[in-house]
Amino acid sequence: METNDPKLTVLVLIQAIDETDPLMGFFVGWLKRFASHAHHVIACGLRVSTPVPQIASNIEICALRNSGSRSRFDVIKNLLLITWRRRNDYDVVFVRGDTIYVFLMGWLWKMLGKKVVLWYAHHVHNFYLKASSFFIDEAITSVPEGYPHHRPKPHIVGQSIDEEKFVYSANHEGCRIVVFGRVMPSKYILEIIQEFSQIHYTEKQLDIIGPPSHQSYSEQVKHQISLVPGVSWDIKGVAYNDVPKVLARYNILVNANVGSLDKCIVESMMLGVIPVAASGGYARCLPADLRWLHARNQEERIIAIEKLLGMSTEARDQIAQQLRKIAIQEHSLNHQVQKIAHILNI
């Protein structure tokens, strides 16, 4: 089917369509902006909130998993039924993150002549990504590290942070540090707690906010916390709508993930919370005079944090405002949606 019509129907596949979801809640806002570019959107989520959210008049929401079911077979069956029965109702397929959907249905989409666009923003290569690459027409990622495969060459579009939701509100007095997101070994949480214990500051606080992903690692983190005063862990995480007000309580975010550019880094930049982060994508955001905020190991993170704490509140505020401008220029929701709509030819 030709895709030069400016108003086409898009089949969208995503993990969750639920504003309370701590990881995927942002996608509801993304869909609201995206709807204005398409004639119709069929949005399919593995998890869909109850009641089903009313996002826009031209967005139809479908659940891939039956209510109360944990069956993978049900998910595959529903995906196949939607793909085949609605084959005349959509023109292009947009899969966000889950390469397994392309692996399972890519052959059928190709047979039907549908354009397939994959968003993938994870530095880890996996089997499904490699296998799916044969069915993908276009690939999209946030930063170059986010797409660890050579085919097809990805479009770099940045993150999708709503600057109207993440409003500058930082207070740069004191030492309030946050680690935000899922707690796993690749985030080097144990090392960050050790670093915090070495920071020379009278009243300091480190809050870890996010659910655990590994039971054994979780136990190690809990033990480490018990040994270091001033550290807490909120294992429940935060609903996406509450992220701005929660992150705004802090003045420094620490992120030791060396892979792709985590959304929380850009969200913090929007809010005026200064990130000290290891991501190469973050390094490319930074002007030369702020490259010291790109801290790749324990020693560099301690130096960067203590340098921030040694500054006046006015100097820290200037840095924070500079980072917000960069985040808006390179990672705003409006700009990203426009770029993706252009790639989809809608």
C-alpha positions as CSV (number, residue, x, y, z in Angstrom):
1,M,0.0,0.0,0.0
2,E,1.3,3.5,-0.9
3,T,2.3,5.6,2.1
4,N,2.5,9.1,0.5
5,D,-1.0,10.0,1.8
6,P,-0.4,12.7,4.5
7,K,-3.2,11.1,6.6
8,L,-2.8,7.4,7.0
9,T,-3.8,4.9,9.6
10,V,-1.0,3.5,11.9
11,L,-1.0,0.3,13.9
12,V,1.0,1.0,17.0
13,L,2.3,-1.7,19.4
14,I,3.5,-0.8,22.9
15,Q,4.0,-2.5,26.2
16,A,1.5,-0.4,28.2
17,I,-1.2,2.2,27.7
18,D,-1.6,3.3,31.2
19,E,-0.7,6.7,32.7
20,T,0.0,5.1,36.1
21,D,2.7,2.8,34.7
22,P,6.0,4.0,36.1
23,L,8.0,3.1,32.9
24,M,5.5,3.4,30.1
25,G,3.0,6.0,31.4
26,F,4.5,8.7,29.2
27,F,3.2,6.9,26.1
28,V,-0.4,8.2,26.7
29,G,0.9,11.8,26.3
30,W,2.9,10.7,23.3
31,L,-0.2,9.3,21.6
32,K,-2.1,12.5,22.2
33,R,0.5,14.5,20.2
34,F,0.8,11.7,17.6
35,A,-2.9,11.5,16.9
36,S,-2.9,14.9,15.1
37,H,-0.6,13.5,12.4
38,A,-2.5,10.4,11.5
39,H,-6.0,9.8,10.1
40,H,-6.5,7.0,12.6
41,V,-4.4,5.2,15.2
42,I,-5.0,1.6,16.3
43,A,-2.9,1.4,19.5
44,C,-2.3,-2.0,21.0
45,G,-0.9,-2.5,24.4
46,L,0.2,-5.5,26.3
47,R,-1.2,-3.8,29.4
48,V,-4.1,-1.4,29.1
49,S,-5.5,0.5,32.1
50,T,-9.1,0.0,33.3
51,P,-11.2,1.9,32.4
52,V,-9.6,2.2,28.9
53,P,-8.3,5.7,28.5
54,Q,-10.0,8.1,26.1
55,I,-7.1,9.8,24.5
56,A,-8.4,11.3,21.2
57,S,-11.3,10.7,18.9
58,N,-9.1,9.1,16.2
59,I,-7.3,6.7,18.6
60,E,-8.7,3.2,19.0
61,I,-7.1,1.2,21.9
62,C,-6.9,-2.6,21.9
63,A,-5.5,-4.9,24.7
64,L,-3.2,-7.7,23.5
65,R,-3.6,-9.5,26.8
66,N,-7.1,-10.6,27.9
67,S,-8.3,-9.3,31.2
68,G,-6.8,-11.5,34.0
69,S,-4.8,-13.6,31.6
70,R,-1.1,-14.3,31.9
71,S,-1.0,-16.5,28.8
72,R,1.6,-15.7,26.2
73,F,-0.5,-17.7,23.7
74,D,-3.4,-15.2,24.2
75,V,-1.1,-12.3,23.4
76,I,0.2,-14.0,20.2
77,K,-3.3,-15.0,19.2
78,N,-4.7,-11.5,19.7
79,L,-1.8,-10.0,17.8
80,L,-2.3,-12.3,14.9
81,L,-6.1,-11.6,14.8
82,I,-5.6,-7.9,14.9
83,T,-2.8,-8.0,12.2
84,W,-4.9,-10.2,9.9
85,R,-8.5,-9.1,10.5
86,R,-7.7,-5.4,10.5
87,R,-5.3,-5.7,7.5
88,N,-7.3,-3.3,5.4
89,D,-7.7,-0.8,8.3
90,Y,-4.0,0.2,8.7
91,D,-1.2,1.4,6.3
92,V,1.9,1.4,8.4
93,V,3.1,-0.4,11.6
94,F,5.0,1.3,14.4
95,V,6.5,-1.0,17.1
96,R,7.9,0.7,20.1
97,G,10.6,-1.3,21.8
98,D,9.4,-4.8,21.7
99,T,11.3,-6.5,18.9
100,I,9.4,-9.8,19.5
101,Y,6.3,-8.3,17.9
102,V,8.3,-7.8,14.7
103,F,9.8,-11.2,15.0
104,L,6.4,-12.8,15.3
105,M,4.4,-10.8,12.7
106,G,7.1,-9.2,10.4
107,W,6.7,-11.9,7.8
108,L,2.9,-11.2,7.6
109,W,3.3,-7.4,7.5
110,K,5.8,-7.8,4.7
111,M,3.4,-10.2,2.8
112,L,0.6,-7.6,3.3
113,G,2.9,-4.8,2.0
114,K,2.9,-2.8,5.2
115,K,5.7,-0.5,6.1
116,V,7.3,-1.5,9.4
117,V,9.0,1.0,11.6
118,L,10.8,0.0,14.9
119,W,11.7,2.2,17.8
120,Y,14.5,0.6,19.8
121,A,16.6,2.4,22.4
122,H,18.5,-0.2,24.3
123,H,22.3,-0.7,24.0
124,V,22.0,-4.5,24.5
125,H,21.8,-6.5,21.3
126,N,19.4,-9.4,21.3
127,F,18.3,-12.3,19.1
128,Y,14.9,-10.7,18.3
129,L,16.5,-7.5,17.1
130,K,18.8,-9.3,14.7
131,A,16.1,-11.6,13.4
132,S,13.6,-8.7,13.1
133,S,16.0,-6.6,11.0
134,F,14.9,-8.5,7.9
135,F,11.4,-7.2,8.2
136,I,12.1,-3.6,9.4
137,D,11.9,-0.8,6.8
138,E,13.0,2.0,9.2
139,A,14.6,2.0,12.6
140,I,14.4,4.8,15.1
141,T,16.3,5.4,18.3
142,S,17.0,8.1,20.8
143,V,20.8,8.2,20.7
144,P,23.3,6.2,18.6
145,E,24.1,3.8,21.5
146,G,20.4,2.8,21.6
147,Y,20.5,0.8,18.4
148,P,23.3,-1.8,18.5
149,H,22.7,-3.2,15.0
150,H,23.9,-2.1,11.5
151,R,20.7,-2.8,9.6
152,P,18.7,-0.7,8.9
153,K,20.7,2.5,9.7
154,P,18.6,4.2,12.5
155,H,17.2,7.7,12.6
156,I,18.3,9.5,15.8
157,V,15.4,11.5,17.2
158,G,16.2,12.0,20.9
159,Q,14.0,11.3,23.8
160,S,10.3,12.5,24.0
161,I,10.0,14.6,27.1
162,D,7.0,17.0,27.5
163,E,8.4,20.4,28.5
164,E,5.0,21.5,29.6
165,K,4.8,18.7,32.1
166,F,8.5,18.8,33.2
167,V,8.7,22.5,34.2
168,Y,11.8,24.1,35.7
169,S,11.4,24.1,39.5
170,A,14.8,23.2,41.0
171,N,16.1,24.5,44.3
172,H,19.9,24.2,44.4
173,E,20.5,24.4,48.1
174,G,21.8,21.4,50.0
175,C,22.7,17.9,48.9
176,R,19.6,15.9,47.8
177,I,20.6,13.1,45.4
178,V,18.3,10.7,43.6
179,V,18.8,7.5,41.6
180,F,15.7,6.9,39.5
181,G,14.5,3.8,37.7
182,R,14.6,0.1,37.8
183,V,17.3,-1.2,40.3
184,M,19.6,-3.7,38.5
185,P,23.3,-4.4,38.3
186,S,23.8,-2.4,35.1
187,K,22.8,0.7,37.0
188,Y,25.7,0.2,39.5
189,I,23.5,1.0,42.5
190,L,25.9,-0.6,45.0
191,E,28.8,1.5,43.7
192,I,26.7,4.7,43.9
193,I,25.9,4.0,47.6
194,Q,29.6,3.5,48.3
195,E,30.3,6.8,46.5
196,F,27.7,8.6,48.5
197,S,29.3,7.5,51.8
198,Q,32.6,9.2,50.6
199,I,31.0,12.6,49.8
200,H,32.1,15.3,52.2
201,Y,28.9,17.1,53.1
202,T,27.3,17.6,56.5
203,E,23.6,17.1,55.6
204,K,23.3,14.8,52.6
205,Q,20.5,12.5,51.4
206,L,20.4,9.8,48.7
207,D,17.1,8.3,47.7
208,I,16.8,5.3,45.3
209,I,13.4,5.2,43.6
210,G,12.4,2.3,41.5
211,P,11.4,-1.4,41.6
212,P,14.0,-4.2,41.8
213,S,14.6,-6.5,38.9
214,H,16.9,-9.1,40.4
215,Q,16.1,-10.7,43.8
216,S,19.8,-11.4,44.7
217,Y,20.9,-8.0,43.7
218,S,18.0,-6.5,45.6
219,E,19.2,-8.2,48.8
220,Q,22.7,-6.8,48.2
221,V,21.3,-3.3,47.8
222,K,19.3,-3.5,51.0
223,H,22.3,-4.7,53.0
224,Q,24.4,-1.9,51.6
225,I,21.8,0.7,52.5
226,S,21.7,-0.6,56.1
227,L,25.4,0.3,56.4
228,V,25.3,3.8,55.1
229,P,23.3,6.6,56.9
230,G,21.2,8.9,54.8
231,V,20.2,6.4,52.1
232,S,16.6,5.2,51.4
233,W,14.9,3.0,48.8
234,D,11.4,3.4,47.6
235,I,10.9,0.0,45.8
236,K,7.4,0.8,44.6
237,G,8.5,3.4,42.0
238,V,6.4,6.3,40.9
239,A,3.5,6.6,38.5
240,Y,4.5,8.6,35.4
241,N,2.1,11.5,36.2
242,D,3.9,11.9,39.6
243,V,7.5,11.8,38.2
244,P,7.9,15.6,37.8
245,K,6.9,16.5,41.3
246,V,9.0,13.6,42.8
247,L,12.2,14.4,40.8
248,A,11.8,18.1,41.5
249,R,12.5,17.4,45.2
250,Y,16.2,16.8,44.4
251,N,19.0,18.8,43.0
252,I,21.3,16.1,41.7
253,L,20.5,12.9,39.7
254,V,23.1,10.2,39.6
255,N,22.9,7.6,36.7
256,A,25.7,5.1,36.2
257,N,24.2,3.3,33.3
258,V,26.9,3.4,30.5
259,G,24.4,2.3,27.8
260,S,21.6,4.3,26.2
261,L,20.4,7.7,27.4
262,D,17.9,6.9,30.1
263,K,14.7,9.0,30.0
264,C,15.2,10.1,33.6
265,I,18.4,11.9,32.6
266,V,16.5,14.2,30.2
267,E,13.5,14.5,32.5
268,S,15.9,15.8,35.2
269,M,17.5,18.2,32.8
270,M,14.0,19.6,31.9
271,L,13.2,20.1,35.7
272,G,16.5,21.7,36.5
273,V,17.9,18.7,38.4
274,I,21.5,18.3,37.4
275,P,22.5,14.8,36.2
276,V,25.9,13.3,36.9
277,A,25.7,10.4,34.4
278,A,27.8,7.9,32.5
279,S,25.9,7.7,29.3
280,G,27.7,8.6,26.1
281,G,24.4,10.1,24.9
282,Y,24.5,12.5,27.8
283,A,28.1,13.4,26.9
284,R,27.0,14.5,23.5
285,C,24.4,16.7,25.0
286,L,26.9,18.6,27.0
287,P,28.9,21.7,25.9
288,A,32.7,21.5,26.4
289,D,32.6,23.4,29.7
290,L,30.2,20.9,31.3
291,R,31.7,17.7,30.1
292,W,32.8,17.0,33.7
293,L,29.2,16.1,34.4
294,H,29.7,13.0,32.2
295,A,31.1,10.8,34.9
296,R,32.0,7.2,33.9
297,N,33.3,5.7,37.1
298,Q,33.2,6.1,40.9
299,E,36.1,8.6,41.1
300,E,34.6,10.8,38.4
301,R,31.2,10.8,40.0
302,I,32.5,11.8,43.4
303,I,34.6,14.6,41.8
304,A,31.6,15.9,39.8
305,I,29.2,15.8,42.8
306,E,31.6,17.5,45.2
307,K,32.3,20.1,42.5
308,L,28.6,20.9,42.3
309,L,28.3,21.0,46.1
310,G,31.2,23.4,46.3
311,M,29.4,25.9,44.0
312,S,27.1,28.7,45.0
313,T,23.4,28.1,44.5
314,E,23.5,30.8,41.7
315,A,26.2,28.9,39.8
316,R,24.4,25.6,40.1
317,D,21.2,27.3,38.9
318,Q,22.9,28.6,35.8
319,I,24.1,25.1,34.9
320,A,20.6,23.7,35.5
321,Q,19.0,26.3,33.3
322,Q,21.6,25.7,30.6
323,L,20.8,21.9,30.7
324,R,17.1,22.6,30.4
325,K,17.6,24.6,27.2
326,I,19.6,21.7,25.7
327,A,16.9,19.2,26.7
328,I,14.2,21.2,25.1
329,Q,16.2,21.8,21.9
330,E,17.2,18.1,21.4
331,H,14.6,16.0,23.3
332,S,11.2,17.8,23.4
333,L,8.1,15.7,22.8
334,N,6.8,17.9,20.0
335,H,10.0,17.8,18.0
336,Q,10.3,14.0,18.4
337,V,6.7,13.3,17.4
338,Q,7.1,15.4,14.3
339,K,10.3,13.5,13.3
340,I,8.7,10.1,13.8
341,A,5.5,11.2,11.8
342,H,7.8,12.2,8.9
343,I,9.6,8.9,9.0
344,L,6.3,7.0,9.0
345,N,5.2,9.2,6.0
346,I,1.9,10.2,7.8
